[in-house]
Amino acid sequence: MRASYAWGVADTPWLGDTVSLVAAFRRGERSPVEELQATYDAIDASDLNAFCFLDRERALDAARTADVSLPFGGVPIGVKELDHNLGWPDTDASLVFKDRIAETTDTMLLRIRAAGGVLAGQTTSSEFGGVNLTRTLLHGATHNPWQHDRTPGGSSGGSAAGVAGGLASIATGGDGGGSIRIPAGFTGLVGLKSTFGRIPRGPGASNGNLTTTTGCLTRSVRDTARWFDVCNGHEDNDPLSLPRVDGWEAGLGSVPTRGARAIIVADWGSAVVSPAMWAVLEEAGEHLIKITGMQRVSGVNTALPRLGAAWSITGMAALAFELRDHWPACADMLTPEMRYGLQHTQDLYGTEARGRFETRRVELNRRMAEILGEVDIIITASNPDVAFSAQGPLPDTFGGVVAGAGNNGVLTIPANIYGNPGISIPAGSVDGLPVGLQVMSRHFAEPLLLELALAYERSRPWPLVAPR
């Protein structure tokens, strides 16, 4: 079955993928101004709460002069609220910083804008990007377009809701513990967490615990490939950023997959996954192996050291520093998850805690290297269950199995600690809600992951937006 990427009528935003929207611009079937107005009209009428700031005048000026010959010429772009764009709100999705304004523009946004993208507005995020739930005191709860009372995940929840909900064809995301892959899995989108450093962060970004990458939430594999064509490559403000690699979109369909060794893991990171969801994903993983000619491997020890608590403590230490002039007076201005995290970790971080975290990172690095020495591809779930309540709290039960709230995110955190790439691929549904298949490989293997996702997309085309 061949995927259909083009879908749109004049009075609604484009409901196909971004590549087909640019093609429609070039054929004269739509104009960037018409598309931007349709986007704003849809946002104004939406109850998803996916956008929290709209830059209407500047965006309209950009749309009027858009060069549609460029890779993203004229495309309205949703920008995650944790990204920085000069003159826009810089709130970190927190009441504490509700009046702060960005003084710089991130390198990724500069590159997208230079490639013709129209920065339409900010999409909602979880507070400080801290949890897989986009619900804050500043903006309220963001909803999943597949079922209104469910979350789109986090922290890139507004981006996911906006793209899957038909408001914008593409939006930015960031992934420091799963924040691209988790919402992609919850909303039926493509979400690539790249090798650490693939797209430069900053200027002015802190490296923190060396886990965060930036990227996008998209409706198609080729949209993701085009994004990385434009945005990847070293920039001096981020000394850990990687050299440029060309040919992401042009190379689709030509990367060898036959004979690659693949393992399907139900309990990656010691996760507990909903049995009903795993039944769907295991079949999807088997199908992916079959259509790409990979070789399924069994008997590999995939046990990993648990780093969730250590990862959280280091993240909270960085947050405590950011809030140093406000905490604890600001406690009631924070979401329950952030307040709890600060209260329960404020005395835990120090020389010994940092040493333990680095020791565990070394242990995980060793285990990941051992596993990826025996296999080329790791296939697992993007999330432990389907999307939960938009209002929270974080669930502790997954498909009827009690595992504790700490089970959220354990499937995705290992790739952030190790720095290797992983992608969430739409792989069906359970009870009408999307499920995502997470596929990982070694550092720098994003082209292979995109090739596998493309094969799945062509074999089993997924809905580009949620049903209306």
Helices and strands as residue ranges (DSSP letters): H 18-27, H 32-45, E 51-54, H 56-64, E 76-80, G 95-97, H 107-114, E 118-123, G 127-129, E 135-136, E 140-141, H 157-164, E 170-175, H 181-187, E 190-193, E 213-218, H 221-231, E 261-264, G 268-270, H 275-292, E 295-296, H 308-322, G 331-333, H 336-345, H 351-374, E 377-381, E 397-398, E 401-402, G 405-407, H 413-418, E 422-430, E 433-440, H 446-459
